[in-house]
Amino acid sequence: MVRDPLRERIKEYSEITNLGPIIRRYFIIGAFDGALTVLGIVLGSMVAGAGEEHKYLTIALSISAAVALAVSSLVGAYEAERFERKVNQMSMERAMLTELSEKHKNAFRFATWAGAGVHGVAPLFAGLIPVIPFLVLPFWDAAWVSLITTFGVLFAIGAYLGGLAKERVIFSGLRFVAAGLATAIIVWLMGARA
């Protein structure tokens, strides 16, 4: 069996930094943000009375928001993780009365970039899925399919977490859907009063 040095190094760095939970958290937070952001744009378009002539504007706004959220998430997560890892590294070095090895420093750098990368990709992924119906359907059909798709994405995120925590998957998924419904109601009410 051929050993893959890159895969082994990634596995080693992940073990040193306990990277799995960090990646999972960043993915969930980023995907949730991306899905709710595009949900707000689609609902806002519907409430504002958009129609077929506004379809490409809705697509452009949704993609632009997903990209901006991805960049914001990536940079924010990178800076937050870099700071936390540095503080953690200094604390460990003080406690051990010695500098960390180069391998540990590389592991912390890798974890910082990996966490930031996942946090940047997640909102893009979750924010672009609900845009797809607008590419193939008329505006109002696409808007409704987009909303249903977004609630499906939210349910999947919640169900995934519920499965990991050994909770009832249905209830965990529905909690995330409830957050989406609350967002939808707020956006709808804001539009109705405008």
Summary of the structure (lengths in Angstrom):
residues: 194
radius of gyration: 20.4
end to end distance: 65.7
largest distance: 66.5
contacts: 636
relative contact order: 0.17
helix: 89%
strand: 0%
